[in-house]
Amino acid sequence: MVSSNNAEIVRELDRCVRIVDILSKCNFIAMDAEGINLGKDGPLTLLQIGTVDDKVYLFDIETNKDLLRKGKLKDILQSDKLVKVIHSCAGDSAALYHQFGIKLKNVFDTQIAHLVISENKGRKLPPSMKLGDVCQMYNENAQPLDQKDKVKVKWTKEDGELWARRPLTADMIEYASNDVTALIPEVYHNQKRILEENKLLPEVKTRVEDEINYHIDEAASQRKRTRIDGIVESILKDIEKKYDKDTKF
């Protein structure tokens, strides 16, 4: 167990169990994961969880994979009561399910929330947005995360195995912590308020469920592809109506 500012690196099972007990009493937490080409086959090596009081727990899965089951982390990841606020959950979900048999539940995906809000404003096919851009959009006091993106590109090019290396450096700790502290409470609360005002929460919940299952269930990935294909088709039809047949692009 190591502490740096508000971040604590967790490796021991008994400490993990105590932290899980604390987290289980929260209404919502922010979550993210790091790994090597993180996904179905890309190893998950670090799981970050942040609380509303800016406390960050970095669970060192690379050092101790038992943290997820014996350490009881799976209990909060699979909890129907505790909301997990995540930005773009498909990769994290795939890694947890295929590598550890853990199925994420009760996720609020800030990427999906933003897309649904944008669509409600009339944008037919809004682009996915980086974490930093979403934070800037839904939190007036958000700190720019441009440097984070530059660091990510640099790390990816220079050291693809970075998140398997130990010990974690101060830069790695700060980077991993920012992924979760940026999301709560402002981004989560502001997005949720907009969704509630426009009666969009049911749509978000349906879309998030498909995002969780995107690399798990073929039916979920097919639904997403079909929905997007339908939107693209309608956009093309609108273009055809707008311009005459002799128009060249």
Backbone bond lengths (Angstrom), bond angles and torsions (degrees), N, CA, C in turn:
res aa  C-N    CA-C-N  psi(-1)  N-CA   C-N-CA  omega(-1)  CA-C   N-CA-C  phi
1 M - - - 1.467 - - 1.514 109.39 -
2 V 1.346 116.58 124.56 1.449 122.00 179.97 1.517 108.47 -130.25
3 S 1.307 118.67 141.47 1.450 121.40 178.03 1.518 110.17 -117.18
4 S 1.332 116.24 138.24 1.456 122.05 175.67 1.519 107.27 -141.89
5 N 1.337 116.45 112.02 1.464 121.48 -171.95 1.528 109.20 56.47
6 N 1.330 118.11 -121.21 1.463 120.78 179.74 1.523 112.22 -96.35
7 A 1.330 117.22 4.30 1.465 120.76 -177.62 1.523 110.91 -98.15
8 E 1.310 115.41 137.82 1.471 121.41 177.55 1.518 109.09 -125.37
9 I 1.314 116.33 125.45 1.457 120.94 175.82 1.526 108.29 -86.54
10 V 1.325 115.59 126.76 1.470 120.45 -174.51 1.526 109.59 -113.10
11 R 1.327 115.33 124.52 1.464 120.61 179.11 1.531 112.24 -125.80
12 E 1.333 117.10 -27.60 1.466 120.95 -174.60 1.525 111.81 -87.92
13 L 1.330 115.84 141.14 1.458 120.95 -177.31 1.524 112.76 -63.36
14 D 1.330 117.64 -43.96 1.468 119.12 -176.63 1.524 111.13 -64.34
15 R 1.332 116.99 -39.09 1.469 120.32 177.76 1.526 109.60 -66.82
16 C 1.317 117.32 -39.79 1.460 122.13 179.75 1.528 110.74 -60.74
17 V 1.321 116.68 -44.36 1.470 121.45 179.48 1.524 110.49 -60.97
18 R 1.326 117.38 -40.81 1.473 120.87 -179.94 1.526 110.84 -66.81
19 I 1.329 116.61 -40.09 1.466 120.50 179.60 1.531 110.54 -66.80
20 V 1.331 116.59 -41.57 1.460 120.88 178.28 1.529 110.14 -58.61
21 D 1.322 116.61 -38.46 1.464 121.13 178.49 1.527 110.46 -62.60
22 I 1.333 116.47 -39.45 1.470 121.63 178.01 1.531 109.80 -67.32
23 L 1.329 116.66 -47.03 1.462 121.20 -177.18 1.528 112.46 -65.41
24 S 1.319 116.25 -32.15 1.467 120.00 -177.39 1.533 112.18 -65.44
25 K 1.321 116.66 -16.49 1.466 121.30 179.67 1.535 112.09 -89.61
26 C 1.345 117.08 -5.39 1.469 121.36 179.34 1.531 110.20 -80.30
27 N 1.335 115.77 154.84 1.469 120.27 173.77 1.522 110.69 -80.54
28 F 1.342 116.22 -34.67 1.453 120.89 178.54 1.530 109.61 -153.13
29 I 1.329 115.21 153.44 1.460 122.59 176.26 1.529 107.55 -137.12
30 A 1.322 116.76 160.99 1.461 120.83 172.57 1.527 107.77 -101.22
31 M 1.330 116.60 144.97 1.460 120.04 -176.07 1.522 111.39 -140.83
32 D 1.313 115.67 148.30 1.459 122.15 174.19 1.524 107.28 -157.06
33 A 1.316 116.46 170.45 1.463 120.73 178.05 1.516 109.52 -144.36
34 E 1.320 115.37 154.04 1.461 121.87 175.15 1.522 108.20 -124.41
35 G 1.328 115.04 159.66 1.453 119.05 178.37 1.512 110.61 -177.75
36 I 1.309 116.29 -164.74 1.463 122.43 179.04 1.521 107.17 -104.50
37 N 1.354 116.58 107.53 1.469 121.01 -172.86 1.517 109.84 49.35
38 L 1.324 115.14 52.31 1.459 122.87 -171.34 1.529 112.99 -49.91
39 G 1.324 115.39 129.46 1.456 121.46 179.16 1.512 110.32 168.46
40 K 1.320 115.85 -153.26 1.465 121.10 -178.25 1.526 111.84 -54.59
41 D 1.333 116.82 -47.16 1.461 120.93 -177.95 1.524 113.18 -107.59
42 G 1.334 117.38 -16.71 1.465 120.89 -179.59 1.515 110.86 -77.73
43 P 1.343 117.98 118.56 1.469 121.90 -172.97 1.527 114.45 -56.33
44 L 1.332 115.89 133.10 1.457 122.52 172.54 1.531 107.25 -86.47
45 T 1.329 117.17 122.98 1.468 120.62 -174.97 1.518 114.00 -116.13
46 L 1.344 116.98 -17.82 1.464 120.34 -177.22 1.523 109.06 -147.29
47 L 1.330 116.42 134.29 1.458 121.49 176.91 1.524 108.20 -120.55
48 Q 1.343 116.29 122.65 1.458 120.93 -178.15 1.514 110.35 -106.00
49 I 1.318 116.17 134.89 1.464 121.02 174.51 1.522 108.36 -131.89
50 G 1.330 115.64 130.76 1.456 121.30 179.41 1.516 110.65 -118.50
51 T 1.331 116.42 148.87 1.465 121.76 179.04 1.525 109.87 -111.75
52 V 1.322 115.91 168.86 1.459 121.32 -175.34 1.533 112.29 -65.39
53 D 1.326 117.60 -19.88 1.473 120.19 178.23 1.528 111.73 -95.59
54 D 1.351 116.33 22.02 1.468 123.22 174.16 1.520 114.52 69.89
55 K 1.319 117.29 17.17 1.456 120.41 173.62 1.521 108.43 -83.42
56 V 1.341 116.48 133.45 1.469 120.73 -178.82 1.525 109.73 -122.17
57 Y 1.313 115.73 131.16 1.460 121.75 175.84 1.526 108.32 -112.29
58 L 1.320 116.26 123.92 1.461 122.00 179.35 1.530 107.48 -107.00
59 F 1.311 116.01 103.07 1.463 121.20 -177.22 1.526 108.63 -85.18
60 D 1.334 115.64 114.48 1.465 122.41 -173.20 1.531 110.44 -82.85
61 I 1.324 115.32 82.43 1.472 121.57 -177.77 1.524 111.38 -67.01
62 E 1.327 116.48 -32.13 1.464 120.58 178.95 1.523 110.75 -59.38
63 T 1.332 116.64 -40.24 1.463 122.10 -178.81 1.524 112.33 -80.85
64 N 1.345 116.28 -36.35 1.463 119.27 -176.54 1.532 110.33 -144.44
65 K 1.330 115.70 94.27 1.468 120.60 -179.05 1.527 112.33 -68.51
66 D 1.318 118.25 -17.20 1.464 121.37 179.70 1.520 112.85 -70.15
67 L 1.339 117.13 -11.35 1.466 119.96 179.61 1.528 111.21 -58.61
68 L 1.323 116.50 -33.13 1.457 119.57 -175.56 1.525 112.77 -70.98
69 R 1.320 117.71 -41.44 1.459 119.49 -178.90 1.534 112.55 -101.01
70 K 1.302 116.95 -61.60 1.471 119.50 -179.52 1.530 111.59 -66.10
71 G 1.328 115.97 -29.68 1.466 120.15 178.45 1.520 112.62 -82.28
72 K 1.331 116.62 -2.28 1.465 124.34 175.12 1.525 115.22 73.27
73 L 1.327 118.14 9.42 1.468 119.46 177.60 1.526 111.41 -57.80
74 K 1.320 116.72 -35.32 1.463 120.92 -179.31 1.529 111.14 -58.30
75 D 1.335 117.31 -29.23 1.467 120.58 -177.83 1.523 111.89 -63.03
76 I 1.345 116.92 -40.18 1.465 117.86 -179.66 1.533 110.96 -82.85
77 L 1.336 116.92 -30.42 1.465 119.55 178.30 1.525 110.78 -66.55
78 Q 1.330 116.98 -31.40 1.459 122.18 -178.92 1.530 112.49 -100.08
79 S 1.330 116.94 5.85 1.463 121.02 -177.65 1.529 111.64 -70.85
80 D 1.330 116.14 136.71 1.462 121.37 175.91 1.528 111.28 -83.95
81 K 1.328 117.22 -14.70 1.464 121.09 -176.04 1.524 112.32 -91.88
82 L 1.316 116.84 -41.01 1.465 121.73 -174.88 1.525 110.93 -85.52
83 V 1.339 117.14 121.45 1.465 121.53 178.65 1.528 109.53 -78.51
84 K 1.335 116.46 129.60 1.464 122.17 174.43 1.527 108.55 -104.13
85 V 1.335 116.73 113.54 1.463 121.30 -179.88 1.531 107.79 -90.65
86 I 1.328 116.49 117.32 1.463 122.46 -174.58 1.530 108.64 -134.36
87 H 1.318 116.50 144.99 1.466 119.72 173.04 1.523 108.62 -100.50
88 S 1.334 115.92 109.09 1.461 122.79 179.54 1.533 110.78 64.92
89 C 1.329 115.78 85.96 1.469 121.11 -167.54 1.529 115.09 -90.94
90 A 1.327 118.95 -6.27 1.468 120.76 -170.95 1.530 113.25 -58.80
91 G 1.339 117.30 -45.52 1.463 120.38 -178.68 1.512 112.58 -67.25
92 D 1.337 116.31 -43.32 1.466 120.45 178.02 1.526 110.27 -62.04
93 S 1.339 115.63 -43.63 1.459 120.70 -179.72 1.518 111.56 -61.93
94 A 1.334 116.57 -43.44 1.466 120.98 -179.48 1.519 111.14 -61.83
95 A 1.345 116.64 -44.62 1.469 120.76 -179.45 1.521 111.15 -63.94
96 L 1.321 116.86 -45.83 1.468 120.37 -178.40 1.528 111.27 -63.89
97 Y 1.326 116.74 -39.65 1.461 120.13 -176.83 1.526 112.08 -74.45
98 H 1.324 117.16 -51.00 1.464 120.44 -174.01 1.527 113.13 -77.33
99 Q 1.323 117.62 -26.99 1.463 120.01 -178.28 1.526 113.56 -96.35
100 F 1.347 116.45 -26.66 1.467 118.86 -174.51 1.529 113.84 -131.22
101 G 1.333 117.39 -0.39 1.462 120.13 179.36 1.511 113.72 68.14
102 I 1.336 117.57 27.17 1.463 122.09 -178.17 1.525 109.46 -108.89
103 K 1.328 116.98 127.22 1.466 122.95 -179.00 1.529 109.69 -105.26
104 L 1.321 115.70 114.47 1.464 120.66 178.75 1.524 110.94 -61.32
105 K 1.350 115.77 140.04 1.459 120.81 176.39 1.527 109.47 -135.67
106 N 1.323 114.45 155.83 1.474 122.55 175.67 1.535 111.34 55.31
107 V 1.320 115.32 57.76 1.471 121.77 -179.72 1.529 110.17 -101.03
108 F 1.323 116.08 137.66 1.463 122.42 168.82 1.516 105.72 -109.68
109 D 1.337 116.12 106.91 1.461 121.15 -175.99 1.531 109.20 -94.26
110 T 1.332 116.86 114.06 1.466 120.93 -175.67 1.530 112.16 -68.14
111 Q 1.324 116.87 -24.45 1.467 120.32 175.35 1.532 110.18 -68.37
112 I 1.323 116.12 -49.42 1.459 121.69 179.40 1.525 110.46 -63.28
113 A 1.327 116.45 -42.61 1.470 120.33 179.41 1.521 110.73 -58.09
114 H 1.336 116.21 -43.63 1.465 120.08 179.26 1.521 111.40 -63.83
115 L 1.324 117.74 -42.52 1.468 121.24 -179.38 1.532 110.88 -62.15
116 V 1.329 116.32 -43.39 1.469 120.42 -179.36 1.529 110.57 -66.55
117 I 1.321 117.10 -41.00 1.469 121.04 177.38 1.532 110.25 -61.89
118 S 1.328 116.91 -43.16 1.466 121.71 179.79 1.526 111.46 -64.56
119 E 1.329 115.92 -41.81 1.464 120.43 179.34 1.529 110.08 -63.73
120 N 1.324 117.02 -37.84 1.457 121.65 179.93 1.528 111.53 -65.42
121 K 1.330 115.60 -24.50 1.470 120.31 178.20 1.527 111.84 -85.40
122 G 1.339 116.55 -2.46 1.456 120.00 176.30 1.511 115.67 111.41
123 R 1.330 117.12 -1.73 1.465 120.20 178.56 1.525 108.05 -81.67
124 K 1.322 116.80 113.71 1.468 119.04 -173.20 1.522 113.36 -70.07
125 L 1.322 116.82 -41.36 1.466 119.88 -177.13 1.536 109.40 -135.10
126 P 1.334 117.03 71.22 1.472 119.75 -178.73 1.523 110.83 -66.53
127 P 1.339 117.42 146.30 1.461 120.04 179.72 1.530 111.18 -78.10
128 S 1.317 115.90 154.36 1.465 120.21 171.90 1.523 108.27 -65.43
129 M 1.336 115.74 148.94 1.457 119.56 -176.96 1.522 111.30 -121.75
130 K 1.330 116.01 148.50 1.459 121.16 176.88 1.530 109.68 -68.55
131 L 1.312 114.91 156.55 1.456 121.37 -179.95 1.528 111.62 -51.65
132 G 1.334 116.55 -47.50 1.460 120.70 -176.87 1.508 112.57 -60.73
133 D 1.332 117.11 -39.34 1.465 121.30 -179.17 1.527 111.36 -68.92
134 V 1.328 116.76 -39.92 1.462 120.71 177.70 1.527 110.07 -64.49
135 C 1.325 116.43 -40.81 1.473 120.37 179.19 1.523 111.02 -62.89
136 Q 1.330 116.54 -42.91 1.465 120.92 178.43 1.526 110.93 -62.12
137 M 1.314 116.63 -36.10 1.464 121.35 -175.49 1.524 112.82 -74.24
138 Y 1.338 116.86 -34.38 1.460 119.78 -172.88 1.538 113.76 -113.07
139 N 1.319 116.70 10.03 1.464 120.37 177.90 1.522 109.09 -144.60
140 E 1.315 116.37 109.65 1.464 121.32 -176.93 1.526 112.49 -61.26
141 N 1.322 116.20 -27.13 1.469 120.36 -176.37 1.523 113.51 -101.41
142 A 1.327 116.80 13.26 1.471 120.35 -176.63 1.519 111.37 -64.57
143 Q 1.313 116.04 138.87 1.460 121.84 175.19 1.529 108.29 -83.64
144 P 1.336 118.40 135.96 1.471 120.57 179.95 1.529 111.34 -58.05
145 L 1.334 115.14 137.78 1.466 120.18 179.79 1.532 110.94 -111.17
146 D 1.359 116.16 23.28 1.467 119.93 179.93 1.517 111.66 -57.41
147 Q 1.333 115.95 -41.37 1.456 120.56 -179.02 1.518 111.11 -62.12
148 K 1.330 115.64 -35.23 1.467 121.21 178.65 1.529 110.71 -59.82
149 D 1.337 116.62 -42.68 1.466 120.30 179.97 1.519 111.29 -65.84
150 K 1.334 116.75 -39.17 1.464 120.72 178.80 1.525 110.40 -64.85
151 V 1.321 115.37 -42.25 1.466 120.75 179.11 1.522 110.24 -63.25
152 K 1.347 116.05 -40.98 1.459 120.34 -179.02 1.528 111.19 -61.44
153 V 1.336 116.55 -45.29 1.463 120.69 178.56 1.526 110.43 -62.20
154 K 1.317 116.14 -43.79 1.473 121.16 -179.42 1.531 110.36 -61.57
155 W 1.332 116.14 -47.33 1.459 120.28 -179.08 1.525 111.00 -63.24
156 T 1.337 116.35 -43.63 1.462 120.45 -177.48 1.519 111.04 -61.31
157 K 1.330 116.37 -41.96 1.466 120.63 -178.26 1.516 111.60 -71.95
158 E 1.331 116.66 -39.38 1.462 119.98 -172.89 1.524 113.92 -88.96
159 D 1.329 116.38 -29.43 1.464 118.50 -173.68 1.519 110.46 -152.12
160 G 1.330 116.97 87.16 1.449 121.63 -179.56 1.518 113.46 -64.83
161 E 1.348 117.03 -18.69 1.466 121.04 -178.07 1.525 111.32 -100.28
162 L 1.320 116.33 15.31 1.467 120.75 -173.42 1.523 113.30 -50.39
163 W 1.345 116.82 -47.38 1.468 119.23 -172.57 1.530 113.75 -76.54
164 A 1.335 116.48 2.40 1.463 119.79 171.76 1.522 110.22 -99.98
165 R 1.323 117.66 -8.09 1.466 121.46 -176.83 1.529 110.76 -81.70
166 R 1.298 115.17 141.10 1.460 122.36 177.82 1.526 109.06 -134.95
167 P 1.343 119.32 146.63 1.467 125.48 3.91 1.526 112.06 -76.18
168 L 1.330 115.59 161.18 1.459 121.36 174.90 1.527 109.04 -67.80
169 T 1.320 116.80 132.99 1.464 120.47 178.59 1.530 109.62 -81.96
170 A 1.320 116.42 168.41 1.464 121.38 178.29 1.528 110.39 -60.21
171 D 1.337 117.09 -39.07 1.469 121.08 178.88 1.523 111.24 -65.22
172 M 1.326 116.56 -40.82 1.463 120.41 179.01 1.526 110.97 -65.07
173 I 1.324 116.03 -40.63 1.467 120.92 179.09 1.526 110.68 -63.47
174 E 1.343 115.73 -44.69 1.470 120.15 -179.56 1.529 110.79 -64.59
175 Y 1.319 115.90 -44.24 1.467 121.79 -179.87 1.534 110.31 -59.87
176 A 1.324 116.18 -50.41 1.461 121.11 -177.62 1.526 111.20 -64.86
177 S 1.328 116.75 -35.66 1.466 121.00 -179.44 1.519 111.40 -69.36
178 N 1.344 117.04 -40.45 1.465 121.09 -178.16 1.520 112.33 -61.35
179 D 1.326 116.64 -29.70 1.465 120.53 -179.52 1.524 112.21 -60.11
180 V 1.328 116.85 -30.22 1.464 119.28 -177.32 1.532 112.96 -103.90
181 T 1.319 117.85 -35.91 1.470 118.96 -178.66 1.524 111.35 -66.32
182 A 1.330 117.30 -24.04 1.469 121.02 -177.54 1.530 112.63 -72.28
183 L 1.328 117.82 -21.05 1.462 121.18 -170.43 1.522 115.10 -89.94
184 I 1.330 117.11 -28.75 1.469 118.93 -175.48 1.524 110.39 -127.40
185 P 1.347 116.15 146.93 1.468 126.00 0.74 1.528 114.94 -91.59
186 E 1.367 118.10 -19.78 1.469 120.17 -167.17 1.525 114.23 -60.63
187 V 1.351 117.49 -51.87 1.465 119.91 -176.93 1.529 110.23 -60.49
188 Y 1.301 116.59 -47.33 1.465 121.96 -179.86 1.530 111.05 -60.36
189 H 1.338 116.93 -50.52 1.462 120.52 -177.31 1.530 111.87 -64.74
190 N 1.325 117.29 -42.69 1.463 120.46 -178.33 1.522 112.25 -67.16
191 Q 1.338 116.09 -42.62 1.460 118.56 177.66 1.534 110.78 -65.16
192 K 1.302 116.27 -43.43 1.466 120.35 -178.52 1.530 110.46 -62.78
193 R 1.333 117.09 -40.32 1.465 121.05 178.97 1.532 110.74 -61.48
194 I 1.338 116.96 -46.42 1.468 121.16 179.77 1.528 110.53 -61.99
195 L 1.320 116.00 -42.18 1.467 120.76 -179.52 1.525 111.04 -64.94
196 E 1.329 116.67 -41.28 1.467 120.68 179.59 1.526 110.70 -66.49
197 E 1.340 116.76 -42.76 1.467 120.89 -179.27 1.522 111.74 -61.53
198 N 1.321 116.80 -32.06 1.463 121.61 -178.12 1.524 113.53 -103.03
199 K 1.333 115.06 10.57 1.474 121.65 178.40 1.538 112.16 55.04
200 L 1.334 115.37 44.02 1.467 121.26 -175.99 1.530 113.69 -106.41
201 L 1.324 117.61 -3.42 1.472 119.85 -176.90 1.530 112.90 -58.87
202 P 1.349 119.26 -42.17 1.479 118.45 179.00 1.528 112.21 -59.37
203 E 1.344 117.25 -39.95 1.469 120.88 178.61 1.521 110.70 -63.62
204 V 1.326 116.83 -41.83 1.469 120.66 179.34 1.523 110.65 -63.77
205 K 1.316 116.85 -44.03 1.460 120.64 -179.20 1.526 111.22 -60.50
206 T 1.335 116.63 -41.16 1.468 120.83 178.24 1.520 110.99 -64.55
207 R 1.323 115.97 -44.51 1.469 120.58 -178.19 1.527 111.20 -68.89
208 V 1.325 117.26 -37.42 1.469 120.40 178.97 1.522 110.47 -65.81
209 E 1.317 116.38 -38.40 1.471 120.14 178.73 1.529 110.10 -61.03
210 D 1.328 116.66 -40.11 1.461 120.02 177.18 1.530 110.90 -68.60
211 E 1.329 116.80 -33.11 1.466 120.35 178.33 1.527 110.51 -68.08
212 I 1.326 116.92 -40.95 1.467 121.91 176.59 1.530 109.77 -59.29
213 N 1.321 115.66 -39.76 1.471 120.93 -174.32 1.524 114.14 -94.39
214 Y 1.335 117.16 5.21 1.459 120.87 -171.34 1.532 112.56 -56.74
215 H 1.344 116.84 -41.01 1.470 120.86 179.83 1.533 111.55 -103.07
216 I 1.336 115.16 15.26 1.466 119.77 -177.86 1.524 111.17 -116.02
217 D 1.327 115.17 -43.02 1.470 121.67 -174.52 1.524 109.32 -124.63
218 E 1.314 116.88 120.11 1.466 121.68 -178.06 1.523 111.59 -59.00
219 A 1.331 117.03 -33.37 1.463 120.28 -179.56 1.527 111.08 -62.17
220 A 1.335 116.37 -37.53 1.465 120.79 -179.67 1.521 110.88 -67.67
221 S 1.317 116.84 -44.50 1.463 120.17 179.82 1.527 110.61 -67.33
222 Q 1.338 116.52 -34.56 1.466 120.15 178.13 1.527 111.22 -67.14
223 R 1.340 116.95 -39.06 1.473 120.60 178.21 1.521 110.59 -61.14
224 K 1.333 116.48 -41.82 1.460 120.25 179.79 1.524 110.54 -65.37
225 R 1.319 116.73 -45.16 1.466 120.22 179.78 1.529 111.23 -62.82
226 T 1.327 116.31 -41.96 1.460 120.99 -179.97 1.529 110.96 -63.59
227 R 1.330 116.45 -42.20 1.469 120.57 179.42 1.522 110.80 -62.19
228 I 1.347 116.71 -46.33 1.465 120.81 -179.08 1.526 111.04 -67.15
229 D 1.337 117.10 -40.94 1.467 120.67 178.26 1.530 110.58 -60.43
230 G 1.338 115.62 -38.85 1.462 120.03 179.70 1.518 111.74 -64.93
231 I 1.337 116.04 -39.90 1.470 120.80 178.81 1.522 109.98 -65.79
232 V 1.336 116.50 -45.65 1.468 120.84 179.42 1.528 110.51 -59.53
233 E 1.321 115.68 -41.64 1.472 120.20 -179.93 1.530 110.76 -62.60
234 S 1.336 116.41 -41.43 1.470 119.78 -179.74 1.526 110.96 -67.52
235 I 1.337 117.10 -36.13 1.470 121.23 177.58 1.525 109.87 -63.96
236 L 1.332 116.96 -43.16 1.464 121.01 179.65 1.531 111.42 -64.74
237 K 1.323 116.01 -37.98 1.465 119.73 178.20 1.520 110.96 -65.68
238 D 1.349 115.93 -38.52 1.465 120.21 178.11 1.529 110.63 -63.46
239 I 1.337 115.59 -38.31 1.471 120.06 178.47 1.530 110.27 -64.73
240 E 1.336 115.48 -42.38 1.463 120.09 179.94 1.532 111.40 -61.71
241 K 1.339 116.35 -36.97 1.468 120.76 179.71 1.527 111.27 -70.81
242 K 1.311 114.76 -32.93 1.477 120.37 -173.33 1.528 112.01 -76.61
243 Y 1.331 116.93 -33.52 1.464 120.28 -176.54 1.532 110.66 -116.42
244 D 1.342 116.01 149.76 1.449 118.04 179.27 1.541 110.41 -76.69
245 K 1.321 115.66 168.59 1.460 121.52 -171.92 1.525 113.90 -65.30
246 D 1.319 116.50 -21.77 1.458 119.75 -177.77 1.538 113.26 -85.10
247 T 1.338 116.25 -5.07 1.463 120.11 -178.73 1.525 110.44 -68.87
248 K 1.329 115.21 132.65 1.464 119.99 177.33 1.532 109.50 -110.67
249 F 1.353 116.59 141.38 1.464 121.87 -179.36 1.524 109.43 -112.28
